[in-house]
Amino acid sequence: MPNVQWEMDRLGGTLPALKTLESKLDLMNQLKPELKSLVDDINSITDTSDLSRAKEGGRAIKRMLTSQGRAIEHDWERKT
């Protein structure tokens, strides 16, 4: 016959750890939507998919200003 008291004590010792894990799991489940939203915000802020188009636009503006004799390098050099 197994020692029932020993088994009860052993199981009782693991219950606080299980309660702590359950509590942490609940907390993570509550935070998950917020964390997902933050990740989505960070991804949208750091999205560089349009960077090549922006660079091409900048080059076009620079070409236009240069053709008019108003190169942008000279404009910022005067301001600094």
Buried (B, 14 or more C-beta within 10 A) or exposed (E): EEEEEEEEEEEEEEEEEEEEEEEEEEEEEEEEEEEEEEEEEEEEEEEEEEEEEEEEEEEEEEEEBEEEEEEEEEEEEEEE
